[in-house]
Amino acid sequence: MKVLLIQPNYRRIYAYAKSKKITPIFPPLGLAYIAAVLKQNDISVKILEANAFDLDHNQIREEIRKYYPDIVGLTATTSMIEETHELAQLCDKKIKVVIGGIHASSLPEETLEKFPRFDYLVKGEGEFTFLELVKKKKINHIKGLYYRKSKKIIQNKPRELNNNLDNLPFPARELLPMDKYFSAGAKQQPSDYILSSRGCPYNCLFCADHLVHGKRFRFRSPENIQKEVEELSKKGVKDFDFVDDNFTLIPERVNKFCDLMIKSGLNKEMSWRCGNGIRVDIVNLELLKKMKKAGCYMVSLGIESGNEQILKNIRKSINLNQVRKTVDCCKKAGIETRGLFMFGNLGEDERTMEETINFAKSLDIDTATFHITIPFPNTEYWKIIKEEGEIYPKSYRDYIAYGNVIFKHGKLNAEMLVKMQKRAYREFYFRPKIMWRAIKSVDNLNRLKLYINAGIAFLGFK
């Protein structure tokens, strides 16, 4: 049995959004975890990294033909599902094609109905569902699997969440072109990414992650994380990013991990960050100082809005005073901060978005992002908009972070949202304090080009 896992070329989609030049390239950790489990069970597996190598369909077809696997595994976000089906159609009819990822988990029946070349669909965490499929366990006994039988879509029993993440092997990075990945935010190169937990117990209206990982928070032990850090260090990695949704949810776990980093001396060799965002209601000055000592240099803060009522509407369970306090603590600890904000939340209008801009400017944060909300399929916000407003994408490719607005609801419309997004970036970054920080942070020509291209793309000069 030969398995080929394919990371689609999402740069094809982001080129459509006119943001290809600023698209970071991340390793597909989900596929790498599946590959590691397959390898652990003596199954021949290869990862085709179409994104890192910027492959077109002809090149991907040729790679599939040369390897000629028995099973192809694909993963897709909502914006990538159509592109991924096109890749499935490149496979010979004898090859079984499996789709997984957040879109498949959000709309499993529709995905199989709309995209006929997908033979099987994995809902939720895919490591062991995929393994059982490859090992030819009886189809109707494989939990978490969807498939067709007599033209009907069959839904097996759901797969239980993995409660012991320490038992998973580390991602099979040896199957990935690690030298091809980059993030402009990394303090040192080469850099990498670590996932130390899954699941989120909170109820944010816009979040789709629970459709894959559930709402129960499950986490790796500090000792297990440290072993992966040591492995990365031996491979020459100098910087890593925790891609967790809730890295700091259990402060005692973070504190123990920091102790291990300090004791091992890796804090003097390696730097790290929490780029995906941490909650402002969990951390305190003591913990942030420990994180700084252990090598942490930047955290993103999930703030979303500068209006208290909007925060309540989206069930964020934080308030603006907590935001101010945490930003202040980060500054005292010497950790850089990035504010994560959203426009187009439930109940928003031009006034509330203006309050968000002013609040962002009032905070002593180093950088900020202002995303237009994307109502991803089957999220609570998506359901509200479908009932009360309108979602009108021409295709799933429109579900992207920049350049498109795909819904109308209440007082919100595309013209208003794009106008406020451009205004936010202009007013936040075109200030002497922020511009000076950006100049000081630019340490090479490539990074300078990235800042320039990002500014052009965000402000819509193209």
Sequence and secondary structure as in RCSB ss.txt:
>XXXX:A:sequence
MKVLLIQPNYRRIYAYAKSKKITPIFPPLGLAYIAAVLKQNDISVKILEANAFDLDHNQIREEIRKYYPDIVGLT
ATTSMIEETHELAQLCDKKIKVVIGGIHASSLPEETLEKFPRFDYLVKGEGEFTFLELVKKKKINHIKGLYYRKS
KKIIQNKPRELNNNLDNLPFPARELLPMDKYFSAGAKQQPSDYILSSRGCPYNCLFCADHLVHGKRFRFRSPENI
QKEVEELSKKGVKDFDFVDDNFTLIPERVNKFCDLMIKSGLNKEMSWRCGNGIRVDIVNLELLKKMKKAGCYMVS
LGIESGNEQILKNIRKSINLNQVRKTVDCCKKAGIETRGLFMFGNLGEDERTMEETINFAKSLDIDTATFHITIP
FPNTEYWKIIKEEGEIYPKSYRDYIAYGNVIFKHGKLNAEMLVKMQKRAYREFYFRPKIMWRAIKSVDNLNRLKL
YINAGIAFLGFK
>XXXX:A:secstr
 EEEEEE  THHHHHHTT GGG  B   HHHHHHHHHHHHTT EEEEEETTTTT  HHHHHHHHHHH  SEEEEE
  GGGHHHHHHHHTTS TTSEEEEESHHHHHSHHHHHHH TT  EEE S  HHHHHHHHTT  GGG TTEEEEET
TEEEE       S GGGS    GGGS GGG B TT SSSSEEEE  EE      TT  THHHH SS EE  HHHH
HHHHHHHHHTT  EEEE  S TTSSHHHHHHHHHHHHHHTGGGT EEEEEEEE TTT  HHHHHHHHHTTEEEEE
EEEE S HHHHHHTT    HHHHHHHHHHHHHHT EEEEEEEES TT  HHHHHHHHHHHHHS  SEEEEEE   
 TTSHHHHHHHHHSEE  SSGGG  SSS   EEBTTB HHHHHHHHHHHHHHHHSSHHHHHHHHHH  SHHHHHH
HHHHHHHHHT  
